[in-house]
Amino acid sequence: REHRQVNDFFMALKNHEKLTNTNLGGCRAPRRVFGDALQLFVDSAKMDFSIRINGLQFSRKGSSKSLLIGSCSTAIFAQTTDMEAVLGSIIEVAESLDLNQLVLERCLLWGENCGGLLRNYLASAHCRLTSLELRSCRFCPVASTEIAAGIRACSDLTQLTIQSCEIRRFMVDRLFSGGSLGQLANIRELDLSGNELSNSSLPLITAFLETNSNLESLDLSGNHDLLRSGDDGFSNFLQILVRHEKLKKLAISRDDETSNMCNELGDVMAALVSHSSNLRELDLRKALNLEVRDAWVTKIPQLQSLRVLRLPRGMQNRPGWFLFQLHLHYNQSLTRMDIGGAVP
């Protein structure tokens, strides 16, 4: 009887012409209520819609068939059991849900059930995702293996974001090792920022870059020990990077407070110049300790393919800024420069 009453309530929400935001707070509800919420997105004709249940938020904006599911507070992580119920419900309504983009964020401690459910959805015939974003989640080893297998099987996926999930090398190995890339060869935008990756992951990332000729955007910023010069992995990465014909956007930095990354940035820019790279955008916004040094600043006039340069906040107040402006004056191809712009 209670479930019928819940169904009647959701039916009223669906039929309301102007209501677009509903907050049910932390009220206790059966797990199947998440399925009712997803069905609401299937049936509702409203373009913008948001509903919060027991700390989880479901939201859709515009007509892009995009759905965000995650904790409704940046200070709170979604419960594992709730996420299991949500993923199970997604599978049940996958055919009618017909999503292009799915964003799952702020869910702590993904167990193997969560990973298996997401894999089942990604590998199903009803999954038509072109974009998958996993933000601020934590995966157990089994879940990492399951999710990686699902991603490799998702045939329409062109944009993949795994951001601030602390995946380290384990999940990178599951994603990119094992010979053929499978459906990963279709990826055009890859974001692995903020995952505590080190140079030990570089050979796998380099192999992916070398075999994926469709990649247009690569974000490796905010990783503690990645892109550190002095070993063969970094040199091999540069060789493949500069020869990639379609790569247009690159974001690099380290979150190591003791490193300003000037030498590595200088090596990257020198390699781009020497091979006449097609790179159009260089994003350094997360390189918070970047200093104005000759190692990279003197290469700016020679990067004639570059159109957009994004710098970390407060860069204009650092010693040597006048030197930077002087070299910037000789780059006539640059059309936009952001200092301290919003970092996604």
N, C-alpha and C positions, 0 to 999 in steps of 0.2 A: 504494500500500500504506500509506504513512504517513497519507494522508487517511482511509482506512478505520479506522486505529487511532485517529485523532482522533475520528471519529464514534462509535466504541465507547466512548471515554472520556466523551464528552458524554452518551451514552445512560446510562452508569453514574451520572453526576451527576443526570440527570433522575429516575432510578428510586430514588435514595437518599431515604429518607423524612425524615431529620432534617437533612441537610446543607443549609444556606442561604447559606453564604458560601465562595467559592472564590477563591483568589489564585494565579494562574499566573505572577505576577511579570513580568519583562521577557523571557521566553523568546521566541525567534524562532519565528514561526509563519506559515504562508501566509495571504494576505489573506482567503481564503474561510473561515478559522476564525471570523471575525466573524459570518458568516452562520450558522454552526453555533451560535454563542452566542445569536443572536436566535431561532433555531429552538427553542432550549432554553426560552426564555421563552414561546414559543407552546405547547409541549408540556407543560411542567411544571405540575403542579397546586398547587405551593407558592405561597402568597400573597406571602411575602417571600423575595426571592432576589437575590443579588449575585455577580457574577463579574468578575474583573480579568484582562485579557490585554494584555501589552505596553504597560502604562501607561494603558490605557483601562478605565474602569469601566462596567459595565452593572448597573443595579439597579432593582428593583421593590419597592414596599411596598404592602401591602394589596390589595384586590380592585378598585381603581379603574382598572385598565388603564392605569397610568402607568409610563413608562419614562424613566429618566435615563441619558444617555450622555455621558461626559466624562472629562477627565483625573482620575486617582485622587489627584492631589496639587495643592494650590493653588499650588505653586511650579513646576509643570511644565505646559506646554501640550501638548495632543494633536497628533500629527503630521497634516499635511494628507492624506497618502496613506492613513493609517488611517481618517480621517473619510470620505474618498471611498468606501473599501471598506464602511464601516458604512452609509452612506446608500444605496449600491447594494444592500446586503443588505436594508435596510428595504423598499425597493421590491419586491424579490423575494418577501418574505413578508408584504407589507402586508395582504392579504386575511385571512390567518389571524392576524396579529398583532393587528388590531382595536384600536388604541390610542385612548384618549380624551385623554391628555396625553403630550407629548413634550418633554423638557428636554435641550438640547444646551449644554454649557458647557466653557469653557476650551479652545477650539480656535483656535490662532493661524493667521493667513493663510489664510482661506478662498479657494481659487482658484475660477475660473469653473466648473470641473467640480463642485465641492461645491455651489455655488449652483444649478447646473442640476439636479443630482440632487434637492436638497431641493424645488425648484420642481416637478419631475415628481411627487414624492410628494404634495405638498400639493394639486396640481391633479388627482390621480388619483381615480377613482371609489371606490377602496378606502380613501381617507383619510377617517377619521371624527373627526379631532381636534377637540376643543372648546377645548383649551389648548395653546399653543406658547410655550416659553420659550427664548430665546437669551441666554446669560449669558457675559460676558467672552470674546467671540469677536471676531475682526477680519476684515472682509470687503473684498475687492478691489472696485473699482467694478462690474465685470461681475457678481460674486456678489451684490452689493447689489441690482442691478437684477433678477436672477433670483429672489432670495428675496422681494423685494417683490411681484413678479408672482405668485408662488406663494401668498403670504399673501392677496392680493386675490382669488384664485380659490378659496380654501378655504371651502367653503359652511357648515360647521358651527362655525367658529371663533368663540368668544365671549370668550376671554381671551388677550391677546397681551402678552408681555413681551420687550422688547429692552433688556437692562440692561447697562451698563458695556461697551458694544461700540464706543464712539467713532464712531457712525455719522454724526455731524454732520448738516448739512442735506441732503447728497446722497441718503441713503436715505429721509429724511423726505419729500423731494420725490417720490421714486419711489413711496412708499406712498400719499400723500394728494393728489397733483395729478392732473390729467387728467379733470376733470368728475366723473362718477359714482364713488361709493365702491366699487361692486361689493359683494362679500361683507363688506367692512369695516363696512357698516352694521349688522351683527349683533354687533359687538364691544361687550361690556359692561364689560370691565376692560382698561385700557391702561396699561402701564408703560414709559416711555421714560427712566428715570432713569439718570444717570451717563454720558451720551453726548456731552458737550461741545457741546450745542446752544446756540445764541445766539438773540437776538431776531429774527434773519432767518428762523428757522423758525416763529415765532409765527403769521404769517398762515395757513400751511398747517394748523397744529394747531387754530387758531381755526375754520377752515373745516370741519375734521373734526368738531369739537365742535358746530358749528351744525347740521350735516346728520345727525349720528348721535344720534337721540333715545333710543337704548337705553343709552347710556353711563352707568354707575353709579360707576365708580372711575377716577381719572386721577392718575398719578404722574409729575410732571415734576421731581422733586427731584434734587439733585446735578449739575445742569448749570451749567457755568461762567458763562455770560453770558446765561442765559435769564431772562425775567420781570424785566427791568430797566426801571424807569419812565422816562418822558421821551419816548416816541415813540408814534405812533398805533397800532402793533402791540399794545402793552401795554394801551392803553385799549380797543381793539376786543375783545381777549381777555376783559377784565373784563366788558364788556357782554354777551357771549355766555355767559360762565361763569355769571353770576348768574341768567340767564333759563332755564338748563337745568333742566328739571323733575325728571329722574330722577337727576342726579348727587348721590351721597350721600357720596363720599369723595374728598378732595383732598390730595395730598402735594406740597408745594413747598419749595424751598430753592435756594441756590446754593453751589457749593464754592469760591467766590472768597474767599480768606482775608482780603481787604481790605474786604469788604462784610458788614455785619450785617443787611441786607435789611429793616430796620425800616420804612422808608418804604413800600416795596412791599407788605409785609404789612399795613400800615395801610390802604393803598388797597384791597387785596383784602377786608379785613374790613369797611371802610366800604361797599363795593359790595354785599357779602352782606347787610349790615344794611338798606341802603336798598331792596333788592328782595325782602326777606323770603325769602331762599334756603332751599331744602330740605336744604342740606348738613348731614350728621350727624357726619362725622369730618374733622378737620383734623390732618394729620401734618406736623410740623415737625422731626422727629428729625435730619434731615441738615443743618439750619441751625445748624451748630456754632458760629458766631460771633454768633448772635442775642442781642441785648441787650434788657433790660427797659426799654421806652420808652413814653411816652404815645401815640405814633403808632399803636400796635396794642393795647396793654394796655387802654386806656380803652374799646375796642370790645367787649371780652369780655362785659360784662353784657348787651349788646344782642343777642348772638348766641343767641337763645332756641331755635333749631332744633338747635344743636350738642349732641351727646351725648358725643363722645369727642375729647379733645385730647391729642396726643402731642408732648412737648417734648424738646429735645436734652439729652444727659447733662450734668450739672453745672449745670443752669439754676437750681436752688435756691440755689446758692452765689454767684450774680452780684448785683451792686448793683441795688437796686430790687425785690428779690424780695418784700419786704413789701408794696409797692405792688401787685404782681401778685396776691398773696393777697387783698388788700382788694377789688380789683375782681372777683376770682373768686367771692367770697362772695355777690355779687349776681346771679350766674347760677345760677338754681335748676334749669335744665334739664340741666346737665352731669352725667353719671353716672359718667364715668371719665376719669382723667388719668394718663398715663404720663410719667415723666421718665427718659430714658435707656434706654428699653426696647430690645429687640433690633431692629436694622434689617435687613430681609431683603436 
